[in-house]
Amino acid sequence: MKQIIALGGGGFSMEPENPLLDLYVLNQSNKITPKICFIPTASGDSENYISRFYNFFEKQNCKPSHLSLFKPPRRDLESFLLEKDIIYVGGGNTKNLLILWKEWGIDAILKKAWEQGIVLAGISAGSICWFEEGVSDSFGDKLEPLKCLGFLKGSNCPHYDGEENRRPSYHELVVKGKVKSGFATDDGVALHYIDQEVSKVVSSRPNSKAYKVYFDKIVKEVEIETKYLGNSF
């Protein structure tokens, strides 16, 4: 079974007092004490970001580690990643993430990890990266389309309710055919894919939602049933 959990926003980096999404991610491994590896490439391997990861996950029933491309843990990065149970990708600049991953061969390793059943997860840039296309602020002054890894079909737009330009920008890009139809997620919402289909949509916030966005003469936005994790997993 191939799993990807795409967080539109939330998790330890945005909601340090709300562990629901991160606990959900940990719960998707079939291991009692899963090995979870954080990849903070999109943030330029921010030390603060890495510290926040450990601050949360060292308190959980798991074995946390991280992969820095600026200070690699060892030469054989493939074996380092493929021994993990969960790989969690952080937010930041998606374009830089993709360029560095390709240069280091991380993109190919992650595809192998996915095909071997290692759970892939990520927030923001770490959510966009798995799709064919994403709506990204990587270029600075405005939101633009970005070609991504293509593990999952269609496009993805995180922070749908958290940034005022997200919804109109995504609608415009879909209408103009600059990105394919896809999914938008509010902050606090995660799309849980099994293989290449959305199996479940979960949220750490009671009123946050996910949407299917597509063009059919006009742009259409269909709310997807979202399960609030505050009730139970």
MORA-V873110 format. One record per residue. N is the residue number from 1. RES is the residue in three letters. SS is DSSP state (h for helix, s for strand, l for the rest). PSI is psi as a letter, one per 20 degrees, with the letter a starting at -180 (NA if undefined). OMEGA is omega in whole degrees, 0 to 359 (none if undefined). Layout:
n=N res=RES ss=SS psi=PSI omega=OMEGA
n=N res=RES ss=SS psi=PSI omega=OMEGA
This chain:
n=1 res=MET ss=l psi=p omega=180
n=2 res=LYS ss=l psi=p omega=183
n=3 res=GLN ss=s psi=p omega=170
n=4 res=ILE ss=s psi=p omega=177
n=5 res=ILE ss=s psi=o omega=186
n=6 res=ALA ss=s psi=o omega=182
n=7 res=LEU ss=s psi=p omega=178
n=8 res=GLY ss=l psi=i omega=181
n=9 res=GLY ss=l psi=q omega=181
n=10 res=GLY ss=l psi=b omega=180
n=11 res=GLY ss=h psi=a omega=187
n=12 res=PHE ss=h psi=h omega=185
n=13 res=SER ss=h psi=h omega=182
n=14 res=MET ss=h psi=h omega=183
n=15 res=GLU ss=l psi=m omega=185
n=16 res=PRO ss=l psi=h omega=179
n=17 res=GLU ss=l psi=i omega=182
n=18 res=ASN ss=l psi=n omega=187
n=19 res=PRO ss=l psi=j omega=192
n=20 res=LEU ss=h psi=g omega=182
n=21 res=LEU ss=h psi=g omega=181
n=22 res=ASP ss=h psi=h omega=176
n=23 res=LEU ss=h psi=h omega=176
n=24 res=TYR ss=h psi=g omega=178
n=25 res=VAL ss=h psi=g omega=180
n=26 res=LEU ss=h psi=h omega=185
n=27 res=ASN ss=h psi=i omega=183
n=28 res=GLN ss=l psi=i omega=175
n=29 res=SER ss=l psi=q omega=179
n=30 res=ASN ss=l psi=j omega=180
n=31 res=LYS ss=l psi=q omega=179
n=32 res=ILE ss=l psi=g omega=178
n=33 res=THR ss=l psi=m omega=186
n=34 res=PRO ss=s psi=q omega=173
n=35 res=LYS ss=s psi=o omega=182
n=36 res=ILE ss=s psi=p omega=183
n=37 res=CYS ss=s psi=p omega=179
n=38 res=PHE ss=s psi=p omega=176
n=39 res=ILE ss=s psi=o omega=185
n=40 res=PRO ss=l psi=k omega=185
n=41 res=THR ss=h psi=g omega=187
n=42 res=ALA ss=h psi=h omega=179
n=43 res=SER ss=h psi=j omega=185
n=44 res=GLY ss=l psi=k omega=182
n=45 res=ASP ss=l psi=l omega=179
n=46 res=SER ss=l psi=p omega=180
n=47 res=GLU ss=h psi=h omega=179
n=48 res=ASN ss=h psi=g omega=180
n=49 res=TYR ss=h psi=g omega=179
n=50 res=ILE ss=h psi=g omega=179
n=51 res=SER ss=h psi=g omega=179
n=52 res=ARG ss=h psi=h omega=176
n=53 res=PHE ss=h psi=g omega=181
n=54 res=TYR ss=h psi=h omega=180
n=55 res=ASN ss=h psi=h omega=179
n=56 res=PHE ss=h psi=g omega=191
n=57 res=PHE ss=h psi=h omega=175
n=58 res=GLU ss=l psi=i omega=178
n=59 res=LYS ss=l psi=i omega=182
n=60 res=GLN ss=l psi=r omega=180
n=61 res=ASN ss=l psi=m omega=182
n=62 res=CYS ss=s psi=r omega=178
n=63 res=LYS ss=s psi=n omega=184
n=64 res=PRO ss=s psi=q omega=173
n=65 res=SER ss=s psi=r omega=175
n=66 res=HIS ss=s psi=q omega=178
n=67 res=LEU ss=s psi=o omega=174
n=68 res=SER ss=l psi=p omega=175
n=69 res=LEU ss=l psi=i omega=176
n=70 res=PHE ss=l psi=h omega=175
n=71 res=LYS ss=l psi=m omega=185
n=72 res=PRO ss=l psi=q omega=181
n=73 res=PRO ss=l psi=h omega=175
n=74 res=ARG ss=l psi=r omega=185
n=75 res=ARG ss=l psi=h omega=182
n=76 res=ASP ss=l psi=n omega=182
n=77 res=LEU ss=h psi=h omega=180
n=78 res=GLU ss=h psi=g omega=180
n=79 res=SER ss=h psi=h omega=178
n=80 res=PHE ss=h psi=g omega=183
n=81 res=LEU ss=h psi=h omega=185
n=82 res=LEU ss=h psi=i omega=175
n=83 res=GLU ss=l psi=i omega=180
n=84 res=LYS ss=l psi=r omega=175
n=85 res=ASP ss=l psi=h omega=180
n=86 res=ILE ss=s psi=p omega=174
n=87 res=ILE ss=s psi=p omega=188
n=88 res=TYR ss=s psi=o omega=184
n=89 res=VAL ss=s psi=p omega=182
n=90 res=GLY ss=l psi=r omega=181
n=91 res=GLY ss=l psi=r omega=181
n=92 res=GLY ss=l psi=c omega=183
n=93 res=ASN ss=l psi=o omega=185
n=94 res=THR ss=h psi=h omega=181
n=95 res=LYS ss=h psi=g omega=179
n=96 res=ASN ss=h psi=h omega=176
n=97 res=LEU ss=h psi=g omega=183
n=98 res=LEU ss=h psi=g omega=180
n=99 res=ILE ss=h psi=g omega=180
n=100 res=LEU ss=h psi=g omega=179
n=101 res=TRP ss=h psi=g omega=180
n=102 res=LYS ss=h psi=g omega=181
n=103 res=GLU ss=h psi=h omega=182
n=104 res=TRP ss=h psi=i omega=182
n=105 res=GLY ss=l psi=j omega=181
n=106 res=ILE ss=h psi=h omega=180
n=107 res=ASP ss=h psi=g omega=180
n=108 res=ALA ss=h psi=h omega=178
n=109 res=ILE ss=h psi=g omega=181
n=110 res=LEU ss=h psi=h omega=176
n=111 res=LYS ss=h psi=g omega=177
n=112 res=LYS ss=h psi=g omega=179
n=113 res=ALA ss=h psi=g omega=179
n=114 res=TRP ss=h psi=g omega=181
n=115 res=GLU ss=h psi=h omega=179
n=116 res=GLN ss=l psi=i omega=176
n=117 res=GLY ss=l psi=j omega=173
n=118 res=ILE ss=l psi=p omega=181
n=119 res=VAL ss=s psi=p omega=175
n=120 res=LEU ss=s psi=p omega=179
n=121 res=ALA ss=s psi=r omega=177
n=122 res=GLY ss=s psi=q omega=182
n=123 res=ILE ss=s psi=p omega=175
n=124 res=SER ss=l psi=d omega=175
n=125 res=ALA ss=h psi=h omega=178
n=126 res=GLY ss=h psi=i omega=172
n=127 res=SER ss=h psi=g omega=181
n=128 res=ILE ss=h psi=g omega=193
n=129 res=CYS ss=l psi=h omega=185
n=130 res=TRP ss=l psi=i omega=186
n=131 res=PHE ss=s psi=r omega=174
n=132 res=GLU ss=s psi=g omega=183
n=133 res=GLU ss=s psi=q omega=176
n=134 res=GLY ss=s psi=r omega=173
n=135 res=VAL ss=s psi=o omega=193
n=136 res=SER ss=s psi=q omega=172
n=137 res=ASP ss=l psi=k omega=183
n=138 res=SER ss=l psi=h omega=187
n=139 res=PHE ss=l psi=i omega=172
n=140 res=GLY ss=l psi=e omega=195
n=141 res=ASP ss=l psi=i omega=178
n=142 res=LYS ss=l psi=r omega=180
n=143 res=LEU ss=l psi=p omega=183
n=144 res=GLU ss=s psi=q omega=178
n=145 res=PRO ss=s psi=q omega=181
n=146 res=LEU ss=s psi=p omega=175
n=147 res=LYS ss=s psi=p omega=185
n=148 res=CYS ss=l psi=b omega=189
n=149 res=LEU ss=l psi=h omega=177
n=150 res=GLY ss=l psi=j omega=174
n=151 res=PHE ss=l psi=h omega=180
n=152 res=LEU ss=s psi=q omega=184
n=153 res=LYS ss=s psi=q omega=175
n=154 res=GLY ss=s psi=a omega=185
n=155 res=SER ss=s psi=r omega=182
n=156 res=ASN ss=s psi=p omega=177
n=157 res=CYS ss=s psi=o omega=178
n=158 res=PRO ss=l psi=a omega=176
n=159 res=HIS ss=l psi=k omega=189
n=160 res=TYR ss=l psi=h omega=178
n=161 res=ASP ss=l psi=i omega=187
n=162 res=GLY ss=l psi=i omega=180
n=163 res=GLU ss=l psi=p omega=191
n=164 res=GLU ss=h psi=h omega=182
n=165 res=ASN ss=h psi=i omega=186
n=166 res=ARG ss=h psi=g omega=184
n=167 res=ARG ss=h psi=g omega=181
n=168 res=PRO ss=h psi=h omega=180
n=169 res=SER ss=h psi=g omega=179
n=170 res=TYR ss=h psi=g omega=179
n=171 res=HIS ss=h psi=g omega=181
n=172 res=GLU ss=h psi=g omega=181
n=173 res=LEU ss=h psi=h omega=178
n=174 res=VAL ss=h psi=g omega=180
n=175 res=VAL ss=h psi=g omega=182
n=176 res=LYS ss=l psi=i omega=179
n=177 res=GLY ss=l psi=j omega=180
n=178 res=LYS ss=l psi=h omega=169
n=179 res=VAL ss=l psi=q omega=177
n=180 res=LYS ss=l psi=r omega=172
n=181 res=SER ss=l psi=q omega=182
n=182 res=GLY ss=s psi=b omega=185
n=183 res=PHE ss=s psi=q omega=174
n=184 res=ALA ss=s psi=q omega=181
n=185 res=THR ss=s psi=p omega=172
n=186 res=ASP ss=l psi=r omega=172
n=187 res=ASP ss=l psi=p omega=181
n=188 res=GLY ss=l psi=j omega=183
n=189 res=VAL ss=s psi=q omega=178
n=190 res=ALA ss=s psi=p omega=172
n=191 res=LEU ss=s psi=p omega=179
n=192 res=HIS ss=s psi=o omega=179
n=193 res=TYR ss=s psi=p omega=165
n=194 res=ILE ss=s psi=p omega=192
n=195 res=ASP ss=l psi=c omega=181
n=196 res=GLN ss=l psi=k omega=180
n=197 res=GLU ss=s psi=q omega=176
n=198 res=VAL ss=s psi=o omega=180
n=199 res=SER ss=s psi=h omega=185
n=200 res=LYS ss=s psi=q omega=172
n=201 res=VAL ss=s psi=p omega=184
n=202 res=VAL ss=s psi=q omega=183
n=203 res=SER ss=s psi=q omega=174
n=204 res=SER ss=l psi=i omega=181
n=205 res=ARG ss=l psi=p omega=188
n=206 res=PRO ss=l psi=h omega=188
n=207 res=ASN ss=l psi=j omega=180
n=208 res=SER ss=l psi=q omega=188
n=209 res=LYS ss=l psi=r omega=170
n=210 res=ALA ss=s psi=q omega=186
n=211 res=TYR ss=s psi=q omega=168
n=212 res=LYS ss=s psi=p omega=183
n=213 res=VAL ss=s psi=p omega=182
n=214 res=TYR ss=s psi=r omega=182
n=215 res=PHE ss=s psi=p omega=175
n=216 res=ASP ss=l psi=n omega=187
n=217 res=LYS ss=l psi=g omega=170
n=218 res=ILE ss=l psi=r omega=177
n=219 res=VAL ss=s psi=p omega=181
n=220 res=LYS ss=s psi=q omega=183
n=221 res=GLU ss=s psi=o omega=184
n=222 res=VAL ss=s psi=p omega=180
n=223 res=GLU ss=s psi=p omega=180
n=224 res=ILE ss=s psi=q omega=178
n=225 res=GLU ss=l psi=p omega=184
n=226 res=THR ss=l psi=p omega=181
n=227 res=LYS ss=s psi=p omega=177
n=228 res=TYR ss=s psi=p omega=185
n=229 res=LEU ss=l psi=i omega=179
n=230 res=GLY ss=l psi=i omega=178
n=231 res=ASN ss=l psi=g omega=177
n=232 res=SER ss=l psi=r omega=173
n=233 res=PHE ss=l psi=NA omega=none
